[in-house]
Amino acid sequence: MTDSKGALAGVHILDLTDERGIYGAKLLADLGADVVRPEPLDGDPLRKRGPHQAGTPEGTTSLWHAFFASNRRFFAVDPSSDEGSEQLRRLVERADIVLACDRSFGVDAADLNAAQTRRPELIVVDTTSFGRDGPWSEYLAPDLVAGALGGFCATTGDVDTPPLKGFGELNFMVSGAYIAIAALGALYHVRQTKVGQRVEVSVHECIASCLEQVFMCYWYDDLLPTTIPGLPRRGSLHWSNGYAVMQAQGGAIMVTPTPDLETQLLWLVQEDAHEDLLDEKYADPENLVETVQRVMEVLRKWVSTREVEELFFEAQSRHSPYGWVLPIEKVAENPQLKARDWWVSYSMGGVETTGPGAPYRFSETPWSLGPYGGPGADGESILADIGWEGAP
């Protein structure tokens, strides 16, 4: 549980999510809400996800779970028993917001339809893979399938290679972000009107909504001559062809002559690497497509001769938005993140390890990371909160 001074202090959330929504619950928990996550008596299956931290007690080894289930209170319950289902219903009665994924643990026993009838102010964010209706409504989709059918995989890989899966579970992080936004919007609404809402979030639609420029290129290719008809997979290429990941000495770097082509040209002239780019035809706006293509060809040849780190910092000093493509081990050593104290200590069953911090900073409601508990670790305090007879 986070510091009670968090931005969402006093907001009670019941987390009935699976992989599709757990990141949304994390974002809200990290903002200071009191988030309770019920799990089976033998522990959340997501606790088995790797990678694992050696030397920690059983049920607290998953680095994946420690991150995505941060700042939660964990409650072990058997929803198939009368006692367990009643405990879940009492948790719903206490909640301001319920985050639910269809078919996830505890959802059926929570009986959210009845709860909203009893409590019109209750907010329910209901997440499905493909929505509650439509021809795919009964389908399930792991992250890879979600990305493929949502269109994300179609934009990856090069034209002559198979599509690529994004690193980690980016598709479910997209749906998680939308879930958090939906919950905050509904919370604002209920504070203004005293009326809750049921918000439907479709993972499929979340992914498609992030591809707006891809769809625009596909539908309006005749109006966008810088794109290639049929929208083949673009790999690292932006739709304008003015961005590309290029190989430098010692690593890869994302290179673009935007937003100021003249500044980039001046740099190439200073390096005596401009080749024929001073030809007047490249200054003619009607030749923009050809100009961009030629500039990128020249840049690719020049970049291949430069050391990647040196090139990155020189580009930054010139306000050219190059991006050094860092492998994971380099990100972990990144001096910018270190200087801003972004890495934080995770306490996992008494073992300290280091992991990612929050992607934001609030001056008045600073973020903090609470301890990471094992299966059902907070059962006693939660039973006391819901007034369960016999609770300490």
Order of alpha helices (4+ residues) and beta strands (2+ residues): beta-alpha-beta-alpha-beta-alpha-beta-alpha-alpha-beta-alpha-alpha-beta-alpha-alpha-beta-beta-alpha-alpha-alpha-beta-alpha-alpha-beta-beta-alpha
